[in-house]
Amino acid sequence: MTTMTPSISASNSKDNRLLIADLLATHSEAIASVEKGIMANDIGKELYIKGGNPQCYDDIWILRFVLSHRGNVKSATKAAIKTMIFRKEKKLNAVGDLRHKITHYNGEDNNATSSSDVTTDFLPGGKLINSYCEKDAIVNVLPDKNQNFWSFTQLSKVDLDRIVTETSEEELAEWYLYSNEAVYQILDETTRRTGMLTKCMKIIDMTNMQLLKLNRTYVKRDAAASKLNEDFYPQSLGTMYIFNSPGWLSGFWTLVKPFFPKRVVEKIVFLPSLSKMKKSKKSLESTILRHISEEHLPEKYGGMNKTWPLPAAGSHFLQD
Protein backbone atom coordinates (compact mmCIF):
# COMPACT_ATOMS: atom_id res chain seq x y z
CA MET A 1 0.00 0.00 0.00
CA THR A 2 1.20 3.51 -0.76
CA THR A 3 1.53 5.68 2.32
CA MET A 4 0.83 9.40 2.00
CA THR A 5 4.10 10.98 3.06
CA PRO A 6 4.04 14.22 5.08
CA SER A 7 5.47 17.07 3.05
CA ILE A 8 6.96 19.20 5.82
CA SER A 9 7.84 18.90 9.48
CA ALA A 10 7.02 21.32 12.28
CA SER A 11 9.91 23.31 13.74
CA ASN A 12 8.44 24.71 16.96
CA SER A 13 10.84 23.65 19.72
CA LYS A 14 7.97 23.54 22.23
CA ASP A 15 5.80 21.38 20.00
CA ASN A 16 5.46 18.02 21.76
CA ARG A 17 3.52 16.26 19.01
CA LEU A 18 4.93 12.95 17.85
CA LEU A 19 6.59 12.57 14.47
CA ILE A 20 4.52 10.52 12.02
CA ALA A 21 7.64 9.09 10.37
CA ASP A 22 8.85 7.73 13.72
CA LEU A 23 5.42 6.33 14.59
CA LEU A 24 5.07 4.61 11.22
CA ALA A 25 8.50 3.02 11.63
CA THR A 26 7.86 1.92 15.21
CA HIS A 27 4.46 0.40 14.46
CA SER A 28 5.10 -0.83 10.91
CA GLU A 29 4.53 -4.51 11.75
CA ALA A 30 1.26 -3.83 13.57
CA ILE A 31 0.05 -1.57 10.75
CA ALA A 32 0.83 -4.25 8.16
CA SER A 33 -0.97 -6.85 10.28
CA VAL A 34 -4.08 -4.66 10.58
CA GLU A 35 -4.10 -4.14 6.81
CA LYS A 36 -3.77 -7.89 6.32
CA GLY A 37 -6.65 -8.46 8.73
CA ILE A 38 -8.84 -6.00 6.84
CA MET A 39 -8.10 -7.73 3.54
CA ALA A 40 -8.85 -11.14 5.09
CA ASN A 41 -12.34 -9.94 6.03
CA ASP A 42 -14.84 -10.02 3.14
CA ILE A 43 -16.62 -6.82 4.15
CA GLY A 44 -13.38 -5.12 5.08
CA LYS A 45 -11.75 -6.03 1.78
CA GLU A 46 -14.74 -4.79 -0.22
CA LEU A 47 -14.85 -1.45 1.58
CA TYR A 48 -11.09 -1.09 1.46
CA ILE A 49 -10.88 -1.52 -2.30
CA LYS A 50 -14.18 -0.06 -3.47
CA GLY A 51 -14.08 3.48 -4.81
CA GLY A 52 -10.37 4.02 -4.31
CA ASN A 53 -10.72 3.80 -0.56
CA PRO A 54 -7.09 2.72 -0.03
CA GLN A 55 -6.39 6.44 -0.46
CA CYS A 56 -8.60 7.04 2.59
CA TYR A 57 -7.55 4.01 4.60
CA ASP A 58 -3.79 4.20 4.29
CA ASP A 59 -1.00 3.62 6.83
CA ILE A 60 -1.51 6.95 8.60
CA TRP A 61 -5.22 6.20 9.01
CA ILE A 62 -4.49 2.69 10.33
CA LEU A 63 -1.81 4.10 12.64
CA ARG A 64 -4.43 5.95 14.69
CA PHE A 65 -6.22 2.65 15.40
CA VAL A 66 -2.98 0.91 16.32
CA LEU A 67 -2.10 3.70 18.76
CA SER A 68 -5.59 3.87 20.22
CA HIS A 69 -5.65 0.11 20.85
CA ARG A 70 -2.10 0.13 22.20
CA GLY A 71 -0.74 -2.13 19.50
CA ASN A 72 -3.39 -4.84 19.88
CA VAL A 73 -3.73 -5.91 16.25
CA LYS A 74 -6.94 -7.88 16.73
CA SER A 75 -8.88 -5.07 18.40
CA ALA A 76 -7.41 -2.42 16.07
CA THR A 77 -8.46 -4.46 13.02
CA LYS A 78 -11.97 -4.97 14.37
CA ALA A 79 -12.29 -1.25 15.13
CA ALA A 80 -10.99 -0.26 11.69
CA ILE A 81 -13.49 -2.50 9.88
CA LYS A 82 -16.31 -1.26 12.11
CA THR A 83 -15.33 2.31 11.25
CA MET A 84 -15.27 1.57 7.51
CA ILE A 85 -18.79 0.14 7.76
CA PHE A 86 -19.92 3.19 9.75
CA ARG A 87 -18.43 5.57 7.19
CA LYS A 88 -20.19 3.73 4.38
CA GLU A 89 -23.55 3.84 6.18
CA LYS A 90 -23.20 7.57 6.87
CA LYS A 91 -21.67 8.23 3.42
CA LEU A 92 -18.85 10.15 5.08
CA ASN A 93 -16.31 9.53 2.33
CA ALA A 94 -18.58 11.49 0.00
CA VAL A 95 -19.50 14.50 2.18
CA GLY A 96 -16.71 16.66 0.78
CA ASP A 97 -14.73 19.31 2.63
CA LEU A 98 -16.52 20.41 5.80
CA ARG A 99 -13.70 22.37 7.39
CA HIS A 100 -15.04 25.79 6.40
CA LYS A 101 -18.25 25.06 8.32
CA ILE A 102 -16.55 24.87 11.73
CA THR A 103 -17.77 27.97 13.50
CA HIS A 104 -18.52 29.40 16.95
CA TYR A 105 -21.83 28.77 18.70
CA ASN A 106 -23.09 32.01 20.19
CA GLY A 107 -26.85 32.21 19.66
CA GLU A 108 -26.60 34.32 16.51
CA ASP A 109 -27.99 33.29 13.10
CA ASN A 110 -24.55 33.56 11.53
CA ASN A 111 -21.15 33.88 13.07
CA ALA A 112 -18.81 36.52 11.68
CA THR A 113 -15.16 36.03 12.48
CA SER A 114 -13.47 38.69 14.56
CA SER A 115 -11.06 39.49 11.74
CA SER A 116 -13.38 40.00 8.76
CA ASP A 117 -16.97 40.30 7.61
CA VAL A 118 -17.14 36.82 6.09
CA THR A 119 -19.31 34.20 7.74
CA THR A 120 -19.29 30.46 7.91
CA ASP A 121 -22.29 28.18 7.51
CA PHE A 122 -23.32 25.78 10.24
CA LEU A 123 -22.69 22.07 10.03
CA PRO A 124 -25.81 19.85 9.87
CA GLY A 125 -27.59 20.17 13.22
CA GLY A 126 -25.42 23.11 14.19
CA LYS A 127 -28.01 25.84 13.71
CA LEU A 128 -30.33 24.08 16.17
CA ILE A 129 -27.59 23.67 18.79
CA ASN A 130 -26.56 27.27 18.28
CA SER A 131 -30.05 28.42 19.30
CA TYR A 132 -29.38 27.06 22.80
CA CYS A 133 -26.11 28.93 23.21
CA GLU A 134 -25.22 32.36 24.56
CA LYS A 135 -22.41 34.59 23.30
CA ASP A 136 -19.09 32.75 23.00
CA ALA A 137 -20.56 29.58 24.50
CA ILE A 138 -18.54 27.32 22.18
CA VAL A 139 -15.48 28.76 20.46
CA ASN A 140 -13.72 26.54 17.89
CA VAL A 141 -10.36 27.85 16.76
CA LEU A 142 -7.14 27.03 15.00
CA PRO A 143 -4.62 29.43 16.60
CA ASP A 144 -1.84 28.04 14.40
CA LYS A 145 -2.70 26.23 11.16
CA ASN A 146 0.33 23.98 11.67
CA GLN A 147 -0.66 22.80 15.14
CA ASN A 148 -3.54 21.48 17.24
CA PHE A 149 -7.22 22.38 16.93
CA TRP A 150 -8.78 23.98 20.03
CA SER A 151 -12.37 24.04 21.30
CA PHE A 152 -13.36 26.27 24.24
CA THR A 153 -16.76 25.68 25.86
CA GLN A 154 -18.18 27.78 28.69
CA LEU A 155 -20.75 25.29 29.91
CA SER A 156 -22.90 27.79 31.84
CA LYS A 157 -23.69 29.49 28.52
CA VAL A 158 -25.20 26.35 26.98
CA ASP A 159 -28.82 25.56 27.92
CA LEU A 160 -28.43 21.84 28.51
CA ASP A 161 -31.97 21.44 29.86
CA ARG A 162 -33.54 22.79 26.67
CA ILE A 163 -31.28 20.68 24.47
CA VAL A 164 -32.45 17.56 26.29
CA THR A 165 -36.15 18.44 26.31
CA GLU A 166 -36.44 20.04 22.86
CA THR A 167 -34.11 17.97 20.69
CA SER A 168 -34.05 14.27 19.92
CA GLU A 169 -31.06 12.03 20.42
CA GLU A 170 -30.88 11.71 16.63
CA GLU A 171 -30.66 15.49 16.16
CA LEU A 172 -27.91 15.80 18.73
CA ALA A 173 -26.11 12.79 17.24
CA GLU A 174 -26.21 14.41 13.78
CA TRP A 175 -24.44 17.50 15.08
CA TYR A 176 -21.83 15.42 16.87
CA LEU A 177 -21.25 13.29 13.78
CA TYR A 178 -20.55 16.13 11.37
CA SER A 179 -18.63 18.13 13.96
CA ASN A 180 -16.34 15.16 14.54
CA GLU A 181 -15.91 14.61 10.81
CA ALA A 182 -15.11 18.27 10.13
CA VAL A 183 -12.56 18.45 12.95
CA TYR A 184 -11.02 15.16 11.83
CA GLN A 185 -10.57 16.58 8.33
CA ILE A 186 -8.48 19.38 9.85
CA LEU A 187 -6.50 17.01 12.06
CA ASP A 188 -5.78 14.59 9.22
CA GLU A 189 -4.69 17.29 6.77
CA THR A 190 -2.48 19.01 9.36
CA THR A 191 -0.95 15.69 10.39
CA ARG A 192 0.01 14.86 6.82
CA ARG A 193 1.23 18.33 5.95
CA THR A 194 3.37 18.89 9.05
CA GLY A 195 4.43 15.30 9.71
CA MET A 196 3.21 15.59 13.31
CA LEU A 197 0.35 13.66 14.95
CA THR A 198 -2.22 16.43 15.39
CA LYS A 199 -5.17 16.29 17.77
CA CYS A 200 -8.12 18.25 19.14
CA MET A 201 -7.59 19.93 22.51
CA LYS A 202 -10.61 20.97 24.57
CA ILE A 203 -11.15 23.37 27.43
CA ILE A 204 -14.45 22.99 29.28
CA ASP A 205 -14.79 26.19 31.31
CA MET A 206 -16.91 25.67 34.44
CA THR A 207 -17.08 29.37 35.34
CA ASN A 208 -20.50 30.24 36.84
CA MET A 209 -21.67 26.66 36.32
CA GLN A 210 -24.07 25.37 38.96
CA LEU A 211 -24.72 21.75 39.83
CA LEU A 212 -28.46 22.07 39.09
CA LYS A 213 -27.67 23.23 35.52
CA LEU A 214 -25.52 20.20 34.75
CA ASN A 215 -28.24 18.04 33.20
CA ARG A 216 -27.44 14.38 33.83
CA THR A 217 -29.32 13.18 30.74
CA TYR A 218 -27.22 15.48 28.57
CA VAL A 219 -24.05 14.20 30.22
CA LYS A 220 -25.08 10.63 29.38
CA ARG A 221 -25.72 11.60 25.75
CA ASP A 222 -22.38 13.38 25.64
CA ALA A 223 -20.69 10.29 27.05
CA ALA A 224 -22.27 8.15 24.30
CA ALA A 225 -21.07 10.63 21.69
CA SER A 226 -17.59 10.56 23.21
CA LYS A 227 -17.51 6.79 22.82
CA LEU A 228 -18.46 7.04 19.13
CA ASN A 229 -15.77 9.65 18.60
CA GLU A 230 -13.14 7.44 20.24
CA ASP A 231 -14.31 4.43 18.23
CA PHE A 232 -14.53 6.05 14.79
CA TYR A 233 -12.00 8.89 15.11
CA PRO A 234 -9.25 7.35 17.25
CA GLN A 235 -6.38 9.51 18.44
CA SER A 236 -8.37 12.65 17.61
CA LEU A 237 -8.87 13.87 21.18
CA GLY A 238 -5.69 15.00 22.82
CA THR A 239 -6.53 16.36 26.27
CA MET A 240 -9.78 17.70 27.71
CA TYR A 241 -9.12 20.31 30.38
CA ILE A 242 -11.93 20.97 32.87
CA PHE A 243 -11.06 24.55 33.75
CA ASN A 244 -12.06 26.39 36.94
CA SER A 245 -13.43 23.19 38.46
CA PRO A 246 -15.89 23.91 41.33
CA GLY A 247 -15.73 21.95 44.56
CA TRP A 248 -18.94 20.01 43.85
CA LEU A 249 -17.63 18.66 40.55
CA SER A 250 -15.58 15.84 42.04
CA GLY A 251 -18.68 14.24 43.55
CA PHE A 252 -20.69 14.64 40.34
CA TRP A 253 -17.82 13.23 38.29
CA THR A 254 -17.75 10.12 40.49
CA LEU A 255 -21.40 9.50 39.54
CA VAL A 256 -21.07 10.02 35.77
CA LYS A 257 -17.53 8.78 35.18
CA PRO A 258 -18.69 5.19 34.48
CA PHE A 259 -20.67 6.42 31.46
CA PHE A 260 -17.52 7.62 29.68
CA PRO A 261 -15.14 5.28 27.87
CA LYS A 262 -11.87 4.64 29.66
CA ARG A 263 -9.89 6.13 26.78
CA VAL A 264 -11.73 9.44 27.28
CA VAL A 265 -11.44 9.42 31.06
CA GLU A 266 -7.67 9.02 30.76
CA LYS A 267 -7.53 12.25 28.75
CA ILE A 268 -9.46 14.44 31.19
CA VAL A 269 -7.50 16.84 33.40
CA PHE A 270 -9.15 18.96 36.10
CA LEU A 271 -7.69 22.42 36.62
CA PRO A 272 -8.40 25.12 39.25
CA SER A 273 -9.26 28.77 38.60
CA LEU A 274 -6.96 31.00 36.56
CA SER A 275 -5.90 32.92 39.67
CA LYS A 276 -4.67 29.69 41.24
CA MET A 277 -3.05 28.63 37.99
CA LYS A 278 -1.13 31.91 37.76
CA LYS A 279 0.35 31.33 41.18
CA SER A 280 1.90 28.17 39.83
CA LYS A 281 3.54 28.91 36.47
CA LYS A 282 4.87 25.37 36.46
CA SER A 283 1.30 24.05 36.65
CA LEU A 284 0.25 26.01 33.55
CA GLU A 285 3.37 25.01 31.63
CA SER A 286 2.90 21.34 32.50
CA THR A 287 -0.70 21.31 31.26
CA ILE A 288 -2.20 23.69 28.69
CA LEU A 289 1.06 25.26 27.54
CA ARG A 290 2.36 21.81 26.56
CA HIS A 291 0.02 22.01 23.56
CA ILE A 292 -0.17 25.69 22.64
CA SER A 293 2.21 28.63 22.81
CA GLU A 294 1.62 31.36 25.37
CA GLU A 295 1.40 33.77 22.45
CA HIS A 296 -1.60 31.92 20.99
CA LEU A 297 -3.37 30.95 24.23
CA PRO A 298 -6.20 33.40 25.07
CA GLU A 299 -5.48 35.69 28.01
CA LYS A 300 -8.55 34.47 29.91
CA TYR A 301 -6.90 31.04 30.12
CA GLY A 302 -3.48 32.25 31.18
CA GLY A 303 -1.95 33.13 27.82
CA MET A 304 -0.90 36.40 26.16
CA ASN A 305 -3.47 36.54 23.35
CA LYS A 306 -5.82 39.46 24.09
CA THR A 307 -8.16 38.62 21.20
CA TRP A 308 -11.41 36.95 22.25
CA PRO A 309 -12.97 35.18 20.63
CA LEU A 310 -10.32 34.16 18.14
CA PRO A 311 -11.47 33.78 14.52
CA ALA A 312 -13.49 30.61 13.97
CA ALA A 313 -11.44 27.69 12.68
CA GLY A 314 -13.61 27.50 9.56
CA SER A 315 -12.51 30.98 8.49
CA HIS A 316 -9.14 29.49 7.47
CA PHE A 317 -10.85 27.28 4.91
CA LEU A 318 -13.52 29.52 3.41
CA GLN A 319 -13.91 28.88 -0.29
CA ASP A 320 -13.85 31.74 -2.77
N, C-alpha and C positions, 0 to 999 in steps of 0.2 A: 504494500500500500504506500502511496506517496504521502508524505507528511508535509503539511504546509509549514514552511520554515519562517520564523520571525525575521523581519527585515532589519530591525534596529534593536539596540539594547538600551535600557535606561541608564543614566549616568549619575543620578542623584545619590550622593554618598549616604544619605539617611534612608534611602529606599530599602526596606527590608523584604520586599517581595522576592520570591524564589525564581531563579532562572529556569525557563522552560527547557533549554538545551540540557541543563544538568538533570532536570527531572525526567526527561525523556530517556536519557542515558541510564539513569539509576533504575528506572522501572521498565526498561525495554522488554525484558522477558515477560513480565506480567501483562504489559500492553499487548504483546504478540499473542499471549495465551487467551486474553479476552477476545481479541479479534478472531482467533481460531474457534473459540466457543460460540461466537455470534454466527460464524459461517457454518457451524455444525448444527445449528438450530434452523429448521425449515423456515419459520416465520422471520427469524433474525436475518437469515441469508437473503430472503426476498426483500425485506425492507432495506437492508444494507446496499443491495445492488440496484434496486429499482430507482429510476429517475436520477441516477448520478449521485445517490446518497453517500457514497464513499467520500465525496468532497465535504459532506456535512459531518460524517462520523469517522474522522481520521484519528491519528495518534493523539493529537492534543485533546480532542473531545473524549477519547477513551481514558486518557490520563486522569481527567477529573474524577472518573468513576473509580479508578485504581486508588487514587489518593483518598477519596472519601471512604472507601471500604478497606483502607489500611492494607492494601496489597492482596486482599483475599480475592483470588481470581474468580472463584465460583459465584460469590455474591456480587462482585462487580459486573460479571457477565450477565447475570440475571437482571440486575438493575438497568444495565445498558439496553437490553432487549425490551424490557418493560417500558423504558423511556421512548424507544423507537416506535413502539406500538401506540403509546400515548400521543406522540407527535403526529403520527399518521391520523389518529382519530380526531385530533383537534386541528389538523391541517396546518401545523405550525411551520413546516418547511416551505409553505407557499404564502405566508402572510406578508412577506416583503419586509422592508426596513421600517421598524417602529421607533427607532431611536429619537426621531424628531418630535414624537408625541409625549415624551417624558417631561412633565411639567410640575408646577407647584399646585397644591390643593389649598385654596384660600377662600372658598365661598363665592368667588366671582365667576361670571360666565366664561370669561377667557382670562388667561394669565399672561400679561405682558412681562417680558424680562426686564430687569432693572437697568439694562444697558441699551435697550433700543425699543422701538415701538412694535416690533414684530411679535406675533403671538404663536403659541403652539396649540394644536388640537389635543383633545383628551383621548386617551386610550379607551377602548370599549369598556363601559362600566364606570369610567372615570368621572364623567359629568355628574352622575348620580352620587358617587362618593363625595365629590367636591361640594355638593349642596349641604353636606353635614359638617363641613369644616369652616372654621373661622380663619382670619387672616394669618398667613404663614403657619398654618397647622402642620402641613407636610411640605417640606422643602427638599427637592431632589436636585442635586448639583454635581458638577464635575469640575472641581476647582482647578485641576490640571488634567488636560486631555491625555496625558501619558501615564496617569496613575489611577488610583482607586476611585470608584463611584461612591458618593456619600448621600445618605438620606437622613434628614433631621425631622423628627416628629415631636411636636409638643402635644402630648396626649390630652391635656385638659381642653384643648381647642377642637377636639373631634367629638361629636355627639354620638358616643357609642350606643346609648340607649335607642336613639332613633334609627341608627343603622340596623340594629337587631330587630326592632319592631316593624320597620317600614321597608326593609329589603329582604329578599329571599337569599337562602344560602347559595343558590345558583348565580344570582346577580353579583354577590360578593366574590364568589369563586371566579367569575368572568374577569373582574377587575384584577384580582390577584394573578390570574393566568397571564394576561397580556402585559401586566406590569413586570412580572418575572421574565417574560420573554424579551421585552424591550431592554431591560437592564442587562440580561444575559448577552444580548447582541452587542452592547457596549463593552462588556467585560471580555467577550471572546475576541472582538476586533482589537481591543487595546492589548490583550495578551499576545496576540500574534504579531502586532506591529512593534511592540516594545521588547518582546522576548521575555516578559516577566509575568508570572501568574497573578492576574488582576482580579480583585474581588469587590463586593459591595460592603461598605462599612455603614453601620446604622447607629444613630444616637436617638434614644427614646428619652425625651426630656419630661420629667415628672413634675416640673414646676407647677404649682397651684392645683395639682391633681389630688382629688379626694377619693377615699376608699369607696364611697357610695357611687361614684361616677365610673368606677372600673367594672363595667358590665361583665359578669362571669361568662355569659353565653357568648359574648363577642370574643373573649379571651380563648374559649374553646374553639371557636371557628378560626381564630388566628393561629392557634396551635395546629389545627388540621392543615391550614394553608402552608404553614412552616414545614410540615412533614412533606407535602407535595413538592415544595421548592427544594428541599434537601434531596428528595428522591430523583426528581427530573432535571434539576440544575445543580448537581453536586459541585462543591468547592466554589460556589458563588458567594455565599455569605462568609465574610471575614470575621468581624467581631461586632456584636451588638452591645453598645454601651447604654446602660440604664442610668441616666444622668440625674443628679439631684434627687437621689432615692430617699423618700420619706421613711420614717421609722416603722410605719405600719406595713411597708411593702414586704418585708422579710416573711411575715406571717402569711400574707396573701400568696406570696410566691411558693411557700411550702404546700399550699393547697392546690395550686394550678400547675406546678412543675411537672407532675406525672403526665399531663396532657401533651407536653412538648417532647419531640424526639430527642434522644440523648445527644445526637450530633449538634442540635441547636443549643441545648442547655450548656454544653461545653464551651460555646462561643459567647455566652452572655457574661458581661462584667458589670457589676454594680459600682457606681461612683457617687461620691457625696456632692455637696453643692460646690459651685465654682469658688466661693470664698475659701472653703476648706481645701480645694484643689490647689489654689494659688499659694497657700501656705506651704505646700509640699510640691515644689517644682519637679522633684524626682518622680512623684506620683503621676503628674501630667505627662512627663516625658516617657514614662514606662507604660503608658496606656494609649491615649488618643494620638499623641505626637509620634508614636511609632509608625503611624500610617498616613500622616499628613503633616506638611511643614507648618510651622508656626505662622508663616506668612500667609498661608492659604486658610488656616483654621479661623472661623469666625470669632470675633472678640468675645461674644457672649458665652463661648465655650472654652475660653482661655487662650485664644490665639491673638494674632495681630491684625486680622482682616476686619476693617470697620464696616464693610459693605454687608448689609442684611436686608432682605435675603440676597444671596448670590444669584446670578442668572440661572434660570432653569437649565438642567442638563440638556434638554431637547434643543435649546437654542443653538448648540454647537453643530447640530445636524439638520437644521432647517434647509429645505430644498428650495432652489430658486424657482 
